[in-house]
């Protein structure tokens, strides 16, 4: 790997993330290392005393608890550094205070950071002014504190950004998973509606075929033509629905499916099955959104499928009414009425379609008399 690429990769992964059980060990190593760096000048000093080592320990060993209470650690370390400064036993740099500065800049919230900065400033001024340090010492010590604070703030911002990106990535993953589930459900509804309706029509025609073959050969030929035509229509619709699994969204949307304009065709299929179907239209018709348009067709199709398969009906009335704000769709038959309207993928898919469009649907026994009724209200705005 080229050196510039390697350096960029290291920069993107810095600071490294440590396991939680490794943090106490790291803090212990840092505290011991700072103690050695702070106590060594005391041991090499001619006028060093035992209590100077105690102050060096106070300026370093509390760093072991720097993550638990960064403000208290800063105060203890700053006070110990001030004591060493008054005793003229300062190390080349106040290592403990620099580590504490980095820590509270990284961990502490905004109000406490300002308090810690004030505590550190007092400790630094006392430890430098009282011993009479020159301006050069003020300069490099001040720059060291600024660098430590800036490094902590920068690391904090980087971690916050990483956390935000991880949260955004998780949210996008959840949205993609939800979208995949919606697509699977939509395709399942499409396939069910196509297959259930077509098979119902074909079964009815096939059952009547042998009888017509014996009694009315010409009508029998038309029956088999209906079966063939139903099969071809189902294949075409299935190909379009299954293409959504392989094609881009734009390609699928460019090939619209059946809608309100295709309702007469599905009514003709029901008439070929022996039903007497009446279509009534009311109100001023206007264009519908693509989803609502497809929902109208599928609700009519599923209603007629249930009538053919379960209702033992002879007549079906389909009313399509446009009001000022919505479209009202009512399909009523004169069959045996409702048995279990909650079960079945067809009813469930119908409710899902209507609800997704912001509408409402009722399916059950006809309140006005015998038979079964499906009533749906879809917004047109």
C-alpha positions in Angstrom: 0.0 0.0 0.0 1.5 3.4 -0.9 2.5 5.6 2.1 0.0 8.4 1.4 -2.9 5.9 1.2 -1.7 4.2 4.4 -1.6 7.5 6.2 -5.1 8.4 5.1 -6.4 5.1 6.3 -4.7 5.6 9.7 -6.2 9.1 9.9 -9.7 7.8 9.2 -9.5 5.1 11.8 -8.0 7.4 14.5 -8.5 7.3 17.4 -8.8 3.6 17.7 -11.7 2.1 19.6 -10.8 0.0 22.6 -12.9 -2.6 24.3 -14.5 -1.4 27.5 -12.6 -3.9 29.6 -9.3 -2.5 28.2 -10.0 1.2 29.3 -9.0 0.7 33.0 -5.7 -0.9 32.0 -5.0 1.9 29.6 -5.8 4.5 32.2 -3.6 2.7 34.7 -0.7 2.7 32.3 -1.2 6.4 31.6 -1.4 7.2 35.3 1.8 5.3 36.1 3.6 6.8 33.1 2.7 10.3 34.1 3.8 9.6 37.7 7.2 8.5 36.5 7.6 11.6 34.2 6.5 13.9 37.1 8.4 12.2 39.9 11.7 11.8 38.0 12.7 15.5 38.2 11.9 15.3 42.0 14.2 12.3 42.4 16.9 14.0 40.4 16.6 17.3 42.3 19.0 18.1 45.1 16.4 19.8 47.2 13.6 17.2 46.6 11.7 16.0 49.6 9.4 13.1 50.3 6.2 15.2 50.2 7.2 16.4 46.7 6.7 12.7 45.6 3.3 12.8 47.3 2.4 15.9 45.2 3.8 14.2 42.1 1.5 11.2 42.9 -1.4 13.6 43.3 -0.6 15.2 39.9 -0.6 11.8 38.1 -2.3 8.8 39.8 -5.9 10.4 39.9 -5.8 10.0 36.1 -6.8 6.4 36.7 -10.3 7.7 37.4 -10.3 10.4 34.8 -13.2 8.9 32.8 -15.4 8.5 35.8 -15.1 12.1 37.1 -13.0 14.3 34.8 -13.8 17.5 36.7 -12.7 16.2 40.1 -9.6 14.7 38.5 -8.8 18.0 36.9 -9.1 19.8 40.2 -6.9 17.4 42.1 -4.2 17.2 39.4 -4.3 21.0 39.0 -3.9 21.6 42.7 -1.0 19.1 42.9 0.7 20.8 39.9 0.4 24.1 41.7 2.0 22.7 44.8 4.9 21.4 42.7 5.2 24.7 41.0 5.4 26.5 44.4 8.1 24.1 45.5 10.0 24.6 42.3 9.7 21.0 41.3 7.7 21.3 38.1 8.5 18.7 35.4 9.3 20.0 31.9 5.6 19.9 31.1 2.6 19.4 33.4 1.8 16.0 31.9 -1.0 15.2 34.3 -2.8 18.5 33.7 -2.5 18.0 29.9 -4.0 14.5 30.1 -6.8 15.8 32.3 -7.4 18.7 29.9 -7.7 16.2 27.0 -10.1 14.1 29.0 -12.6 16.7 30.1 -12.5 18.2 26.6 -13.4 14.7 25.3 -16.0 13.6 27.8 -17.5 16.5 29.8 -20.6 18.5 28.5 -20.3 22.1 27.7 -21.0 23.8 31.1 -18.5 21.6 33.0 -15.9 22.1 30.3 -15.9 25.8 31.0 -15.6 25.1 34.8 -12.6 22.8 34.2 -10.9 25.4 31.9 -11.2 27.9 34.8 -9.7 25.4 37.3 -6.9 24.6 34.9 -6.2 28.2 34.2 -5.9 29.1 37.9 -3.6 26.1 38.5 -1.3 27.0 35.5 -1.1 30.7 36.4 -0.2 29.9 40.1 2.3 27.2 39.1 4.1 29.6 36.7 3.8 33.1 38.1 4.8 32.3 41.7 8.1 30.5 40.8 8.8 33.4 38.4 8.9 31.5 35.2 9.8 33.5 32.0 7.5 34.3 29.1 9.0 31.5 27.0 7.8 29.0 29.5 4.3 30.6 29.5 4.3 30.3 25.8 5.1 26.6 25.3 3.1 25.5 28.4 0.1 27.5 27.1 0.5 26.0 23.6 0.6 22.5 25.1 -2.7 23.1 27.0 -4.3 24.5 23.8 -3.1 21.5 21.8 -4.4 19.1 24.5 -7.8 20.8 24.6 -8.0 21.0 20.8 -7.2 17.3 20.5 -9.9 16.4 23.0 -12.5 18.5 21.2 -11.5 17.2 17.8 -11.7 13.6 19.0 -15.1 14.3 20.6 -16.4 15.8 17.4 -15.1 12.9 15.4 -16.7 10.3 17.7 -20.0 12.2 17.6 -19.9 12.2 13.8 -19.1 8.5 13.7 -22.0 7.8 16.1 -24.3 10.0 13.9 -23.2 8.2 10.8 -23.7 4.8 12.4 -27.2 5.8 13.6 -28.0 7.1 10.1 -26.7 4.0 8.5 -28.8 1.8 10.9 -31.9 4.0 10.1 -31.3 3.6 6.4 -30.8 -0.1 6.8 -34.2 -0.3 8.6 -35.8 1.8 5.9 -34.4 -0.5 3.2 -35.6 -3.5 5.1 -39.1 -2.0 5.5 -39.1 -1.0 1.8 -38.2 -4.6 0.9 -41.0 -6.0 3.0 -43.5 -3.5 1.4 -42.3 -4.5 -2.1 -42.6 -8.2 -1.2 -46.1 -7.7 0.2 -47.1 -5.6 -2.9 -45.9 -8.3 -5.3 -47.6 -11.0 -3.2 -50.9 -9.1 -3.4 -50.5 -8.6 -7.2 -49.7 -12.3 -7.8 -52.6 -13.5 -5.5 -55.1 -11.2 -7.2 -54.1 -12.2 -10.7 -53.9 -15.9 -10.0 -57.0 -16.2 -7.7 -59.2 -14.3 -10.1 -58.0 -16.1 -13.3 -58.1 -19.5 -11.7 -61.6 -18.9 -10.4 -62.9 -17.9 -13.8 -61.1 -20.8 -15.5 -62.4 -23.4 -13.0 -66.0 -22.2 -13.5 -65.6 -22.4 -17.3 -63.8 -25.7 -17.1 -66.5 -27.3 -15.0 -69.2 -26.1 -17.4 -67.2 -27.2 -20.4 -68.1 -30.9 -20.5 -71.8 -30.2 -20.1 -71.7 -27.7 -22.9 -69.7 -30.0 -25.1 -72.6 -32.5 -25.0 -75.5 -30.1 -25.2 -74.2 -27.0 -27.0 -70.9 -27.5 -28.9 -70.8 -23.9 -30.2 -71.1 -22.4 -26.8 -68.5 -25.0 -25.6 -66.0 -23.5 -28.1 -66.6 -20.1 -26.6 -66.0 -21.5 -23.1 -62.6 -22.8 -24.1 -61.8 -19.5 -25.7 -62.6 -17.8 -22.5 -60.3 -20.1 -20.6 -57.5 -19.5 -23.1 -58.0 -15.8 -23.0 -58.0 -15.7 -19.2 -54.8 -17.7 -19.1 -53.1 -15.3 -21.6 -54.2 -12.3 -19.6 -53.0 -13.8 -16.4 -49.6 -14.6 -17.9 -49.2 -11.0 -19.2 -50.0 -9.5 -15.8 -47.8 -12.0 -14.0 -44.9 -11.2 -16.2 -45.3 -7.5 -15.5 -45.6 -8.1 -11.7 -42.6 -10.4 -11.5 -40.6 -8.0 -13.6 -40.5 -5.7 -10.6 -38.2 -8.2 -9.0 -35.6 -7.8 -11.8 -36.1 -4.3 -13.2 -35.3 -0.9 -12.0 -38.1 1.2 -10.5 -38.2 3.5 -13.4 -38.7 0.6 -15.9 -41.6 -0.8 -13.8 -43.3 2.5 -13.4 -43.1 3.2 -17.1 -45.4 0.2 -17.7 -48.6 1.0 -15.8 -50.8 -1.9 -14.7 -54.6 -2.2 -14.9 -56.7 0.5 -13.4 -60.2 2.1 -13.4 -60.3 2.1 -17.2 -59.8 -1.7 -17.2 -62.7 -2.5 -14.8 -65.2 -3.3 -17.7 -62.8 -6.0 -18.8 -62.8 -7.8 -15.4 -66.6 -7.4 -15.4 -66.8 -9.2 -18.8 -64.8 -12.1 -17.3 -67.3 -12.4 -14.5 -70.2 -12.3 -17.1 -68.6 -15.2 -18.9 -68.7 -17.1 -15.7 -72.5 -16.9 -15.7 -73.0 -13.8 -13.4 -75.3 -11.0 -14.3 -73.1 -7.9 -13.7 -74.3 -4.3 -13.6 -71.9 -1.4 -13.7 -73.2 2.0 -12.6 -71.2 5.3 -12.6 -72.0 8.5 -10.8 -70.4 11.9 -10.4 -67.8 13.6 -12.5 -64.9 11.3 -13.2 -61.4 12.6 -12.8 -57.9 11.1 -13.0 -56.7 9.1 -10.0 -53.2 8.7 -8.6 -51.5 5.5 -9.9 -51.8 3.6 -6.6 -55.5 4.5 -6.1 -56.2 3.7 -9.8 -54.7 0.2 -9.4 -56.5 -0.2 -6.1 -59.9 0.3 -7.7 -59.2 -2.4 -10.2 -57.9 -4.9 -7.6 -60.8 -4.3 -5.2 -63.4 -5.0 -8.0 -61.4 -8.0 -9.2 -61.1 -9.5 -5.7 -64.7 -8.9 -4.9 -65.9 -10.6 -8.1 -63.4 -13.5 -7.4 -64.9 -14.0 -4.0 -68.4 -13.9 -5.5 -67.6 -16.5 -8.1 -65.8 -18.8 -5.7 -67.9 -18.6 -2.5 -71.1 -16.6 -2.8 -73.2 -18.8 -5.0 -74.6 -15.6 -6.4 -76.3 -14.9 -9.7 -76.2 -11.0 -9.8 -73.6 -8.5 -8.9 -73.9 -4.7 -8.9 -70.8 -2.5 -9.2 -71.2 1.2 -8.3 -68.4 3.7 -9.0 -69.2 7.1 -7.5 -67.1 10.2 -7.6 -67.8 12.8 -5.0 -66.1 16.1 -4.4 -63.4 14.7 -2.2 -63.2 10.9 -2.8 -64.2 7.9 -4.8 -66.8 5.5 -3.4 -66.7 1.9 -4.7 -69.5 -0.5 -3.8 -69.8 -4.1 -5.0 -72.9 -6.0 -3.9 -74.1 -9.5 -4.8 -77.2 -11.5 -4.0 -75.3 -14.6 -2.7 -75.2 -16.3 0.7 -73.6 -13.5 2.6 -70.5 -13.4 4.8 -69.0 -16.4 6.6 -65.5 -15.4 7.7 -64.5 -12.1 6.1 -61.2 -11.7 8.1 -59.5 -14.8 6.8 -57.8 -15.2 3.4 -55.0 -13.3 1.7 -57.5 -11.7 -0.7 -59.4 -9.7 1.9 -56.2 -8.9 3.8 -54.5 -7.6 0.6 -57.6 -5.6 -0.2 -57.5 -3.9 3.1 -53.8 -3.2 2.8 -54.2 -1.6 -0.6 -57.1 0.7 0.5 -55.3 1.6 3.8 -52.1 2.4 1.9 -54.1 4.9 -0.2 -55.5 6.6 2.9 -58.9 5.1 2.4 -61.4 2.8 4.3 -63.0 -0.4 3.4 -65.9 -2.5 4.6 -66.5 -6.1 3.7 -69.4 -8.2 5.1 -73.1 -8.9 4.9 -75.2 -6.5 3.1 -77.0 -4.3 5.7 -79.8 -3.7 3.2 -80.6 -7.3 2.6 -79.2 -10.7 1.7 -75.8 -11.1 0.0 -72.3 -9.7 0.5 -71.1 -6.2 0.0 -67.6 -4.6 -0.4 -67.5 -0.8 0.2 -64.4 1.2 -0.3 -63.7 4.9 0.0 -60.6 6.3 -1.6 -59.4 9.9 -1.5 -59.0 11.6 -4.9 -56.8 14.5 -3.8 
